[in-house]
Amino acid sequence: MPRKHNFDKQPHLKKEVAKMYAEGKTIAEIEQELKIKFPNAQASRTSIHRFIQRVKPLLELKQAGLLSDEDFDLMTQSQNIALLTNGLLMELFAEWQEKGEIEEKRLTSFYLL
């Protein structure tokens, strides 16, 4: 399953990074400001870069005025759900290959997602 970064655990960081990126700040500047504002965030340059690359098209649409803040939040949440679903599906497939069957509770949790 994909590793969950602090941005996925703390949504206010996403908004802060998106705002700073929209202002034209570099990844290094964003990292420094996050360390000052949120000392427990543990946001590395790599995780900031990955987040920006993942949501860059959405940020461009938002800057053009085609997306509202609510739409941006909804779409980033949808991306996270898709990543979790893909990870769980790969786990189910691996279990099926190893055992020849899948536990009912794991299958139910996949359907609920």
Backbone atoms as SQL, in Angstrom:
CREATE TABLE atoms (id INTEGER PRIMARY KEY, chain TEXT, resi INTEGER, resn TEXT, atom TEXT, x REAL, y REAL, z REAL);
INSERT INTO atoms VALUES
  (1, 'A', 1, 'MET', 'N', 0.843, -1.173, 0.000),
  (2, 'A', 1, 'MET', 'CA', 0.000, 0.000, 0.000),
  (3, 'A', 1, 'MET', 'C', 0.891, 1.239, 0.000),
  (4, 'A', 2, 'PRO', 'N', 0.493, 2.301, -0.700),
  (5, 'A', 2, 'PRO', 'CA', 1.323, 3.503, -0.754),
  (6, 'A', 2, 'PRO', 'C', 1.547, 4.107, 0.628),
  (7, 'A', 3, 'ARG', 'N', 2.741, 4.668, 0.812),
  (8, 'A', 3, 'ARG', 'CA', 3.060, 5.299, 2.087),
  (9, 'A', 3, 'ARG', 'C', 2.236, 6.570, 2.250),
  (10, 'A', 4, 'LYS', 'N', 1.718, 6.743, 3.450),
  (11, 'A', 4, 'LYS', 'CA', 0.872, 7.904, 3.714),
  (12, 'A', 4, 'LYS', 'C', 1.731, 9.020, 4.304),
  (13, 'A', 5, 'HIS', 'N', 1.802, 10.132, 3.592),
  (14, 'A', 5, 'HIS', 'CA', 2.603, 11.263, 4.047),
  (15, 'A', 5, 'HIS', 'C', 1.807, 12.107, 5.022),
  (16, 'A', 6, 'ASN', 'N', 2.502, 12.998, 5.707),
  (17, 'A', 6, 'ASN', 'CA', 1.853, 13.888, 6.660),
  (18, 'A', 6, 'ASN', 'C', 0.796, 14.759, 6.008),
  (19, 'A', 7, 'PHE', 'N', 0.936, 15.037, 4.723),
  (20, 'A', 7, 'PHE', 'CA', -0.059, 15.859, 4.047),
  (21, 'A', 7, 'PHE', 'C', -1.414, 15.163, 4.033),
  (22, 'A', 8, 'ASP', 'N', -1.408, 13.841, 3.960),
  (23, 'A', 8, 'ASP', 'CA', -2.663, 13.101, 3.956),
  (24, 'A', 8, 'ASP', 'C', -3.259, 13.005, 5.355),
  (25, 'A', 9, 'LYS', 'N', -2.425, 13.095, 6.362),
  (26, 'A', 9, 'LYS', 'CA', -2.899, 13.029, 7.746),
  (27, 'A', 9, 'LYS', 'C', -3.309, 14.401, 8.275),
  (28, 'A', 10, 'GLN', 'N', -2.751, 15.451, 7.723),
  (29, 'A', 10, 'GLN', 'CA', -3.015, 16.812, 8.200),
  (30, 'A', 10, 'GLN', 'C', -3.434, 17.694, 7.025),
  (31, 'A', 11, 'PRO', 'N', -4.740, 17.762, 6.743),
  (32, 'A', 11, 'PRO', 'CA', -5.208, 18.497, 5.564),
  (33, 'A', 11, 'PRO', 'C', -4.866, 19.986, 5.559),
  (34, 'A', 12, 'HIS', 'N', -4.695, 20.597, 6.732),
  (35, 'A', 12, 'HIS', 'CA', -4.360, 22.026, 6.746),
  (36, 'A', 12, 'HIS', 'C', -2.989, 22.278, 6.111),
  (37, 'A', 13, 'LEU', 'N', -2.109, 21.277, 6.135),
  (38, 'A', 13, 'LEU', 'CA', -0.807, 21.429, 5.486),
  (39, 'A', 13, 'LEU', 'C', -0.956, 21.518, 3.970),
  (40, 'A', 14, 'LYS', 'N', -1.905, 20.753, 3.425),
  (41, 'A', 14, 'LYS', 'CA', -2.141, 20.790, 1.978),
  (42, 'A', 14, 'LYS', 'C', -2.521, 22.197, 1.537),
  (43, 'A', 15, 'LYS', 'N', -3.436, 22.797, 2.277),
  (44, 'A', 15, 'LYS', 'CA', -3.888, 24.142, 1.920),
  (45, 'A', 15, 'LYS', 'C', -2.739, 25.139, 2.024),
  (46, 'A', 16, 'GLU', 'N', -1.934, 24.978, 3.043),
  (47, 'A', 16, 'GLU', 'CA', -0.804, 25.891, 3.251),
  (48, 'A', 16, 'GLU', 'C', 0.219, 25.755, 2.120),
  (49, 'A', 17, 'VAL', 'N', 0.544, 24.511, 1.751),
  (50, 'A', 17, 'VAL', 'CA', 1.505, 24.282, 0.669),
  (51, 'A', 17, 'VAL', 'C', 0.948, 24.797, -0.655),
  (52, 'A', 18, 'ALA', 'N', -0.324, 24.535, -0.915),
  (53, 'A', 18, 'ALA', 'CA', -0.945, 25.005, -2.160),
  (54, 'A', 18, 'ALA', 'C', -0.923, 26.529, -2.233),
  (55, 'A', 19, 'LYS', 'N', -1.195, 27.169, -1.096),
  (56, 'A', 19, 'LYS', 'CA', -1.196, 28.635, -1.064),
  (57, 'A', 19, 'LYS', 'C', 0.205, 29.187, -1.323),
  (58, 'A', 20, 'MET', 'N', 1.208, 28.606, -0.667),
  (59, 'A', 20, 'MET', 'CA', 2.582, 29.078, -0.846),
  (60, 'A', 20, 'MET', 'C', 3.072, 28.825, -2.269),
  (61, 'A', 21, 'TYR', 'N', 2.706, 27.674, -2.837),
  (62, 'A', 21, 'TYR', 'CA', 3.117, 27.370, -4.209),
  (63, 'A', 21, 'TYR', 'C', 2.466, 28.346, -5.188),
  (64, 'A', 22, 'ALA', 'N', 1.204, 28.678, -4.933),
  (65, 'A', 22, 'ALA', 'CA', 0.503, 29.639, -5.796),
  (66, 'A', 22, 'ALA', 'C', 1.149, 31.021, -5.723),
  (67, 'A', 23, 'GLU', 'N', 1.764, 31.344, -4.580),
  (68, 'A', 23, 'GLU', 'CA', 2.458, 32.625, -4.425),
  (69, 'A', 23, 'GLU', 'C', 3.806, 32.634, -5.139),
  (70, 'A', 24, 'GLY', 'N', 4.229, 31.474, -5.653),
  (71, 'A', 24, 'GLY', 'CA', 5.481, 31.397, -6.400),
  (72, 'A', 24, 'GLY', 'C', 6.691, 31.033, -5.568),
  (73, 'A', 25, 'LYS', 'N', 6.480, 30.510, -4.376),
  (74, 'A', 25, 'LYS', 'CA', 7.609, 30.145, -3.517),
  (75, 'A', 25, 'LYS', 'C', 8.212, 28.823, -3.986),
  (76, 'A', 26, 'THR', 'N', 9.510, 28.673, -3.758),
  (77, 'A', 26, 'THR', 'CA', 10.204, 27.444, -4.137),
  (78, 'A', 26, 'THR', 'C', 9.941, 26.368, -3.089),
  (79, 'A', 27, 'ILE', 'N', 10.306, 25.141, -3.428),
  (80, 'A', 27, 'ILE', 'CA', 10.106, 24.025, -2.504),
  (81, 'A', 27, 'ILE', 'C', 10.930, 24.231, -1.237),
  (82, 'A', 28, 'ALA', 'N', 12.145, 24.747, -1.378),
  (83, 'A', 28, 'ALA', 'CA', 12.995, 25.011, -0.205),
  (84, 'A', 28, 'ALA', 'C', 12.358, 26.057, 0.707),
  (85, 'A', 29, 'GLU', 'N', 11.801, 27.109, 0.116),
  (86, 'A', 29, 'GLU', 'CA', 11.137, 28.142, 0.920),
  (87, 'A', 29, 'GLU', 'C', 9.894, 27.585, 1.610),
  (88, 'A', 30, 'ILE', 'N', 9.161, 26.758, 0.894),
  (89, 'A', 30, 'ILE', 'CA', 7.960, 26.143, 1.483),
  (90, 'A', 30, 'ILE', 'C', 8.352, 25.265, 2.660),
  (91, 'A', 31, 'GLU', 'N', 9.421, 24.480, 2.482),
  (92, 'A', 31, 'GLU', 'CA', 9.884, 23.605, 3.561),
  (93, 'A', 31, 'GLU', 'C', 10.265, 24.416, 4.799),
  (94, 'A', 32, 'GLN', 'N', 11.004, 25.513, 4.606),
  (95, 'A', 32, 'GLN', 'CA', 11.426, 26.340, 5.736),
  (96, 'A', 32, 'GLN', 'C', 10.230, 26.950, 6.464),
  (97, 'A', 33, 'GLU', 'N', 9.268, 27.461, 5.707),
  (98, 'A', 33, 'GLU', 'CA', 8.094, 28.070, 6.338),
  (99, 'A', 33, 'GLU', 'C', 7.249, 27.041, 7.082),
  (100, 'A', 34, 'LEU', 'N', 7.141, 25.836, 6.520),
  (101, 'A', 34, 'LEU', 'CA', 6.384, 24.787, 7.214),
  (102, 'A', 34, 'LEU', 'C', 7.071, 24.393, 8.517),
  (103, 'A', 35, 'LYS', 'N', 8.404, 24.336, 8.497),
  (104, 'A', 35, 'LYS', 'CA', 9.142, 24.001, 9.719),
  (105, 'A', 35, 'LYS', 'C', 8.927, 25.051, 10.800),
  (106, 'A', 36, 'ILE', 'N', 8.779, 26.295, 10.389),
  (107, 'A', 36, 'ILE', 'CA', 8.556, 27.370, 11.360),
  (108, 'A', 36, 'ILE', 'C', 7.119, 27.349, 11.872),
  (109, 'A', 37, 'LYS', 'N', 6.162, 27.264, 10.946),
  (110, 'A', 37, 'LYS', 'CA', 4.746, 27.320, 11.331),
  (111, 'A', 37, 'LYS', 'C', 4.261, 26.041, 12.006),
  (112, 'A', 38, 'PHE', 'N', 4.720, 24.888, 11.505),
  (113, 'A', 38, 'PHE', 'CA', 4.271, 23.591, 12.016),
  (114, 'A', 38, 'PHE', 'C', 5.489, 22.722, 12.314),
  (115, 'A', 39, 'PRO', 'N', 6.105, 22.881, 13.475),
  (116, 'A', 39, 'PRO', 'CA', 7.336, 22.137, 13.777),
  (117, 'A', 39, 'PRO', 'C', 7.157, 20.616, 13.794),
  (118, 'A', 40, 'ASN', 'N', 5.951, 20.141, 14.066),
  (119, 'A', 40, 'ASN', 'CA', 5.721, 18.697, 14.121),
  (120, 'A', 40, 'ASN', 'C', 5.317, 18.103, 12.778),
  (121, 'A', 41, 'ALA', 'N', 5.278, 18.899, 11.736),
  (122, 'A', 41, 'ALA', 'CA', 4.783, 18.431, 10.436),
  (123, 'A', 41, 'ALA', 'C', 5.723, 17.432, 9.767),
  (124, 'A', 42, 'GLN', 'N', 7.016, 17.560, 9.959),
  (125, 'A', 42, 'GLN', 'CA', 8.008, 16.680, 9.349),
  (126, 'A', 42, 'GLN', 'C', 7.842, 16.600, 7.835),
  (127, 'A', 43, 'ALA', 'N', 7.621, 17.727, 7.202),
  (128, 'A', 43, 'ALA', 'CA', 7.450, 17.771, 5.752),
  (129, 'A', 43, 'ALA', 'C', 8.808, 17.952, 5.091),
  (130, 'A', 44, 'SER', 'N', 9.225, 16.957, 4.342),
  (131, 'A', 44, 'SER', 'CA', 10.505, 17.041, 3.640),
  (132, 'A', 44, 'SER', 'C', 10.303, 17.651, 2.258),
  (133, 'A', 45, 'ARG', 'N', 11.408, 18.015, 1.647),
  (134, 'A', 45, 'ARG', 'CA', 11.323, 18.562, 0.287),
  (135, 'A', 45, 'ARG', 'C', 10.734, 17.529, -0.667),
  (136, 'A', 46, 'THR', 'N', 11.087, 16.271, -0.446),
  (137, 'A', 46, 'THR', 'CA', 10.580, 15.209, -1.315),
  (138, 'A', 46, 'THR', 'C', 9.072, 15.085, -1.207),
  (139, 'A', 47, 'SER', 'N', 8.551, 15.088, 0.018),
  (140, 'A', 47, 'SER', 'CA', 7.102, 14.950, 0.178),
  (141, 'A', 47, 'SER', 'C', 6.367, 16.176, -0.354),
  (142, 'A', 48, 'ILE', 'N', 6.965, 17.350, -0.195),
  (143, 'A', 48, 'ILE', 'CA', 6.362, 18.570, -0.746),
  (144, 'A', 48, 'ILE', 'C', 6.341, 18.485, -2.271),
  (145, 'A', 49, 'HIS', 'N', 7.466, 18.057, -2.854),
  (146, 'A', 49, 'HIS', 'CA', 7.547, 17.931, -4.312),
  (147, 'A', 49, 'HIS', 'C', 6.516, 16.926, -4.832),
  (148, 'A', 50, 'ARG', 'N', 6.407, 15.775, -4.172),
  (149, 'A', 50, 'ARG', 'CA', 5.424, 14.765, -4.599),
  (150, 'A', 50, 'ARG', 'C', 4.009, 15.311, -4.526),
  (151, 'A', 51, 'PHE', 'N', 3.708, 16.016, -3.458),
  (152, 'A', 51, 'PHE', 'CA', 2.368, 16.587, -3.313),
  (153, 'A', 51, 'PHE', 'C', 2.091, 17.595, -4.423),
  (154, 'A', 52, 'ILE', 'N', 3.055, 18.472, -4.684),
  (155, 'A', 52, 'ILE', 'CA', 2.864, 19.489, -5.722),
  (156, 'A', 52, 'ILE', 'C', 2.691, 18.830, -7.090),
  (157, 'A', 53, 'GLN', 'N', 3.499, 17.819, -7.392),
  (158, 'A', 53, 'GLN', 'CA', 3.374, 17.140, -8.682),
  (159, 'A', 53, 'GLN', 'C', 2.017, 16.452, -8.825),
  (160, 'A', 54, 'ARG', 'N', 1.518, 15.923, -7.722),
  (161, 'A', 54, 'ARG', 'CA', 0.236, 15.217, -7.760),
  (162, 'A', 54, 'ARG', 'C', -0.925, 16.178, -7.983),
  (163, 'A', 55, 'VAL', 'N', -0.851, 17.370, -7.414),
  (164, 'A', 55, 'VAL', 'CA', -1.986, 18.300, -7.499),
  (165, 'A', 55, 'VAL', 'C', -1.722, 19.497, -8.416),
  (166, 'A', 56, 'LYS', 'N', -0.608, 19.488, -9.125),
  (167, 'A', 56, 'LYS', 'CA', -0.263, 20.626, -9.986),
  (168, 'A', 56, 'LYS', 'C', -1.363, 20.957, -11.003),
  (169, 'A', 57, 'PRO', 'N', -1.942, 19.967, -11.697),
  (170, 'A', 57, 'PRO', 'CA', -3.027, 20.318, -12.631),
  (171, 'A', 57, 'PRO', 'C', -4.221, 20.968, -11.929),
  (172, 'A', 58, 'LEU', 'N', -4.516, 20.499, -10.727),
  (173, 'A', 58, 'LEU', 'CA', -5.626, 21.086, -9.973),
  (174, 'A', 58, 'LEU', 'C', -5.299, 22.514, -9.553),
  (175, 'A', 59, 'LEU', 'N', -4.047, 22.750, -9.163),
  (176, 'A', 59, 'LEU', 'CA', -3.634, 24.100, -8.772),
  (177, 'A', 59, 'LEU', 'C', -3.717, 25.064, -9.954),
  (178, 'A', 60, 'GLU', 'N', -3.347, 24.575, -11.135),
  (179, 'A', 60, 'GLU', 'CA', -3.424, 25.431, -12.323),
  (180, 'A', 60, 'GLU', 'C', -4.873, 25.779, -12.650),
  (181, 'A', 61, 'LEU', 'N', -5.778, 24.792, -12.511),
  (182, 'A', 61, 'LEU', 'CA', -7.200, 25.065, -12.736),
  (183, 'A', 61, 'LEU', 'C', -7.741, 26.042, -11.698),
  (184, 'A', 62, 'LYS', 'N', -7.267, 25.895, -10.468),
  (185, 'A', 62, 'LYS', 'CA', -7.709, 26.794, -9.398),
  (186, 'A', 62, 'LYS', 'C', -7.232, 28.220, -9.670),
  (187, 'A', 63, 'GLN', 'N', -5.987, 28.371, -10.119),
  (188, 'A', 63, 'GLN', 'CA', -5.454, 29.700, -10.427),
  (189, 'A', 63, 'GLN', 'C', -6.190, 30.339, -11.596),
  (190, 'A', 64, 'ALA', 'N', -6.655, 29.503, -12.531),
  (191, 'A', 64, 'ALA', 'CA', -7.397, 30.025, -13.682),
  (192, 'A', 64, 'ALA', 'C', -8.835, 30.378, -13.317),
  (193, 'A', 65, 'GLY', 'N', -9.248, 30.021, -12.109),
  (194, 'A', 65, 'GLY', 'CA', -10.595, 30.339, -11.657),
  (195, 'A', 65, 'GLY', 'C', -11.629, 29.295, -12.035),
  (196, 'A', 66, 'LEU', 'N', -11.177, 28.131, -12.509),
  (197, 'A', 66, 'LEU', 'CA', -12.102, 27.075, -12.914),
  (198, 'A', 66, 'LEU', 'C', -12.461, 26.136, -11.770),
  (199, 'A', 67, 'LEU', 'N', -11.711, 26.204, -10.675),
  (200, 'A', 67, 'LEU', 'CA', -11.981, 25.380, -9.494),
  (201, 'A', 67, 'LEU', 'C', -12.087, 26.271, -8.266),
  (202, 'A', 68, 'SER', 'N', -13.025, 25.935, -7.399),
  (203, 'A', 68, 'SER', 'CA', -13.116, 26.644, -6.122),
  (204, 'A', 68, 'SER', 'C', -12.280, 25.893, -5.085),
  (205, 'A', 69, 'ASP', 'N', -12.141, 26.464, -3.900),
  (206, 'A', 69, 'ASP', 'CA', -11.406, 25.792, -2.825),
  (207, 'A', 69, 'ASP', 'C', -12.057, 24.467, -2.461),
  (208, 'A', 70, 'GLU', 'N', -13.389, 24.436, -2.447),
  (209, 'A', 70, 'GLU', 'CA', -14.112, 23.213, -2.100),
  (210, 'A', 70, 'GLU', 'C', -13.870, 22.128, -3.145),
  (211, 'A', 71, 'ASP', 'N', -13.865, 22.512, -4.424),
  (212, 'A', 71, 'ASP', 'CA', -13.596, 21.547, -5.493),
  (213, 'A', 71, 'ASP', 'C', -12.184, 20.993, -5.371),
  (214, 'A', 72, 'PHE', 'N', -11.231, 21.863, -5.057),
  (215, 'A', 72, 'PHE', 'CA', -9.839, 21.442, -4.902),
  (216, 'A', 72, 'PHE', 'C', -9.719, 20.419, -3.779),
  (217, 'A', 73, 'ASP', 'N', -10.337, 20.706, -2.625),
  (218, 'A', 73, 'ASP', 'CA', -10.290, 19.779, -1.494),
  (219, 'A', 73, 'ASP', 'C', -10.918, 18.441, -1.853),
  (220, 'A', 74, 'LEU', 'N', -12.057, 18.487, -2.528),
  (221, 'A', 74, 'LEU', 'CA', -12.756, 17.261, -2.907),
  (222, 'A', 74, 'LEU', 'C', -11.920, 16.416, -3.858),
  (223, 'A', 75, 'MET', 'N', -11.286, 17.048, -4.824),
  (224, 'A', 75, 'MET', 'CA', -10.489, 16.299, -5.800),
  (225, 'A', 75, 'MET', 'C', -9.226, 15.714, -5.184),
  (226, 'A', 76, 'THR', 'N', -8.584, 16.421, -4.259),
  (227, 'A', 76, 'THR', 'CA', -7.403, 15.853, -3.606),
  (228, 'A', 76, 'THR', 'C', -7.806, 14.687, -2.718),
  (229, 'A', 77, 'GLN', 'N', -8.962, 14.768, -2.074),
  (230, 'A', 77, 'GLN', 'CA', -9.453, 13.642, -1.280),
  (231, 'A', 77, 'GLN', 'C', -9.762, 12.455, -2.182),
  (232, 'A', 78, 'SER', 'N', -10.315, 12.703, -3.358),
  (233, 'A', 78, 'SER', 'CA', -10.617, 11.631, -4.304),
  (234, 'A', 78, 'SER', 'C', -9.340, 10.931, -4.750),
  (235, 'A', 79, 'GLN', 'N', -8.266, 11.681, -4.950),
  (236, 'A', 79, 'GLN', 'CA', -6.990, 11.076, -5.327),
  (237, 'A', 79, 'GLN', 'C', -6.481, 10.169, -4.217),
  (238, 'A', 80, 'ASN', 'N', -6.622, 10.606, -2.970),
  (239, 'A', 80, 'ASN', 'CA', -6.174, 9.792, -1.843),
  (240, 'A', 80, 'ASN', 'C', -6.978, 8.504, -1.753),
  (241, 'A', 81, 'ILE', 'N', -8.283, 8.592, -1.956),
  (242, 'A', 81, 'ILE', 'CA', -9.131, 7.402, -1.912),
  (243, 'A', 81, 'ILE', 'C', -8.747, 6.443, -3.033),
  (244, 'A', 82, 'ALA', 'N', -8.453, 6.977, -4.213),
  (245, 'A', 82, 'ALA', 'CA', -8.045, 6.130, -5.333),
  (246, 'A', 82, 'ALA', 'C', -6.732, 5.410, -5.026),
  (247, 'A', 83, 'LEU', 'N', -5.779, 6.097, -4.397),
  (248, 'A', 83, 'LEU', 'CA', -4.511, 5.465, -4.029),
  (249, 'A', 83, 'LEU', 'C', -4.724, 4.349, -3.016),
  (250, 'A', 84, 'LEU', 'N', -5.567, 4.596, -2.022),
  (251, 'A', 84, 'LEU', 'CA', -5.860, 3.572, -1.022),
  (252, 'A', 84, 'LEU', 'C', -6.553, 2.370, -1.650),
  (253, 'A', 85, 'THR', 'N', -7.482, 2.628, -2.554),
  (254, 'A', 85, 'THR', 'CA', -8.206, 1.548, -3.221),
  (255, 'A', 85, 'THR', 'C', -7.257, 0.697, -4.054),
  (256, 'A', 86, 'ASN', 'N', -6.364, 1.332, -4.793),
  (257, 'A', 86, 'ASN', 'CA', -5.392, 0.575, -5.594),
  (258, 'A', 86, 'ASN', 'C', -4.485, -0.274, -4.714),
  (259, 'A', 87, 'GLY', 'N', -4.038, 0.280, -3.596),
  (260, 'A', 87, 'GLY', 'CA', -3.189, -0.474, -2.681),
  (261, 'A', 87, 'GLY', 'C', -3.903, -1.674, -2.099),
  (262, 'A', 88, 'LEU', 'N', -5.153, -1.482, -1.692),
  (263, 'A', 88, 'LEU', 'CA', -5.931, -2.589, -1.135),
  (264, 'A', 88, 'LEU', 'C', -6.209, -3.646, -2.195),
  (265, 'A', 89, 'LEU', 'N', -6.473, -3.223, -3.414),
  (266, 'A', 89, 'LEU', 'CA', -6.716, -4.164, -4.503),
  (267, 'A', 89, 'LEU', 'C', -5.476, -5.008, -4.784),
  (268, 'A', 90, 'MET', 'N', -4.290, -4.398, -4.732),
  (269, 'A', 90, 'MET', 'CA', -3.054, -5.156, -4.941),
  (270, 'A', 90, 'MET', 'C', -2.847, -6.164, -3.817),
  (271, 'A', 91, 'GLU', 'N', -3.182, -5.784, -2.579),
  (272, 'A', 91, 'GLU', 'CA', -3.076, -6.717, -1.458),
  (273, 'A', 91, 'GLU', 'C', -4.029, -7.893, -1.634),
  (274, 'A', 92, 'LEU', 'N', -5.253, -7.610, -2.063),
  (275, 'A', 92, 'LEU', 'CA', -6.232, -8.675, -2.284),
  (276, 'A', 92, 'LEU', 'C', -5.766, -9.619, -3.388),
  (277, 'A', 93, 'PHE', 'N', -5.217, -9.071, -4.447),
  (278, 'A', 93, 'PHE', 'CA', -4.731, -9.892, -5.547),
  (279, 'A', 93, 'PHE', 'C', -3.576, -10.777, -5.089),
  (280, 'A', 94, 'ALA', 'N', -2.661, -10.219, -4.296),
  (281, 'A', 94, 'ALA', 'CA', -1.528, -11.001, -3.784),
  (282, 'A', 94, 'ALA', 'C', -2.017, -12.119, -2.872),
  (283, 'A', 95, 'GLU', 'N', -2.997, -11.821, -2.027),
  (284, 'A', 95, 'GLU', 'CA', -3.551, -12.847, -1.136),
  (285, 'A', 95, 'GLU', 'C', -4.220, -13.956, -1.944),
  (286, 'A', 96, 'TRP', 'N', -4.931, -13.582, -2.991),
  (287, 'A', 96, 'TRP', 'CA', -5.608, -14.570, -3.824),
  (288, 'A', 96, 'TRP', 'C', -4.589, -15.464, -4.526),
  (289, 'A', 97, 'GLN', 'N', -3.468, -14.870, -4.983),
  (290, 'A', 97, 'GLN', 'CA', -2.429, -15.664, -5.634),
  (291, 'A', 97, 'GLN', 'C', -1.760, -16.619, -4.656),
  (292, 'A', 98, 'GLU', 'N', -1.540, -16.174, -3.419),
  (293, 'A', 98, 'GLU', 'CA', -0.857, -17.004, -2.431),
  (294, 'A', 98, 'GLU', 'C', -1.751, -18.110, -1.889),
  (295, 'A', 99, 'LYS', 'N', -2.984, -17.757, -1.521),
  (296, 'A', 99, 'LYS', 'CA', -3.867, -18.695, -0.829),
  (297, 'A', 99, 'LYS', 'C', -4.932, -19.318, -1.728),
  (298, 'A', 100, 'GLY', 'N', -5.208, -18.679, -2.847),
  (299, 'A', 100, 'GLY', 'CA', -6.266, -19.170, -3.719),
  (300, 'A', 100, 'GLY', 'C', -7.646, -18.711, -3.290),
  (301, 'A', 101, 'GLU', 'N', -7.705, -17.926, -2.222),
  (302, 'A', 101, 'GLU', 'CA', -8.979, -17.379, -1.751),
  (303, 'A', 101, 'GLU', 'C', -8.712, -16.061, -1.026),
  (304, 'A', 102, 'ILE', 'N', -9.782, -15.319, -0.802),
  (305, 'A', 102, 'ILE', 'CA', -9.671, -14.025, -0.128),
  (306, 'A', 102, 'ILE', 'C', -10.590, -14.039, 1.083),
  (307, 'A', 103, 'GLU', 'N', -10.078, -13.523, 2.211),
  (308, 'A', 103, 'GLU', 'CA', -10.904, -13.443, 3.420),
  (309, 'A', 103, 'GLU', 'C', -12.117, -12.556, 3.170),
  (310, 'A', 104, 'GLU', 'N', -13.249, -12.972, 3.701),
  (311, 'A', 104, 'GLU', 'CA', -14.503, -12.247, 3.484),
  (312, 'A', 104, 'GLU', 'C', -14.444, -10.826, 4.045),
  (313, 'A', 105, 'LYS', 'N', -13.832, -10.656, 5.226),
  (314, 'A', 105, 'LYS', 'CA', -13.796, -9.319, 5.833),
  (315, 'A', 105, 'LYS', 'C', -12.936, -8.352, 5.020),
  (316, 'A', 106, 'ARG', 'N', -11.863, -8.838, 4.404),
  (317, 'A', 106, 'ARG', 'CA', -11.027, -7.970, 3.562),
  (318, 'A', 106, 'ARG', 'C', -11.768, -7.576, 2.291),
  (319, 'A', 107, 'LEU', 'N', -12.517, -8.517, 1.749),
  (320, 'A', 107, 'LEU', 'CA', -13.302, -8.225, 0.550),
  (321, 'A', 107, 'LEU', 'C', -14.403, -7.219, 0.862),
  (322, 'A', 108, 'THR', 'N', -15.017, -7.365, 2.027),
  (323, 'A', 108, 'THR', 'CA', -16.062, -6.428, 2.446),
  (324, 'A', 108, 'THR', 'C', -15.485, -5.029, 2.633),
  (325, 'A', 109, 'SER', 'N', -14.306, -4.933, 3.244),
  (326, 'A', 109, 'SER', 'CA', -13.694, -3.612, 3.441),
  (327, 'A', 109, 'SER', 'C', -13.347, -2.967, 2.098),
  (328, 'A', 110, 'PHE', 'N', -12.971, -3.780, 1.120),
  (329, 'A', 110, 'PHE', 'CA', -12.691, -3.237, -0.213),
  (330, 'A', 110, 'PHE', 'C', -13.965, -2.695, -0.853),
  (331, 'A', 111, 'TYR', 'N', -15.065, -3.427, -0.725),
  (332, 'A', 111, 'TYR', 'CA', -16.337, -2.974, -1.301),
  (333, 'A', 111, 'TYR', 'C', -16.833, -1.697, -0.631),
  (334, 'A', 112, 'LEU', 'N', -16.589, -1.566, 0.664),
  (335, 'A', 112, 'LEU', 'CA', -17.044, -0.374, 1.381),
  (336, 'A', 112, 'LEU', 'C', -16.251, 0.869, 0.992),
  (337, 'A', 113, 'LEU', 'N', -15.030, 0.654, 0.541),
  (338, 'A', 113, 'LEU', 'CA', -14.195, 1.797, 0.165),
  (339, 'A', 113, 'LEU', 'C', -14.684, 2.377, -1.138);
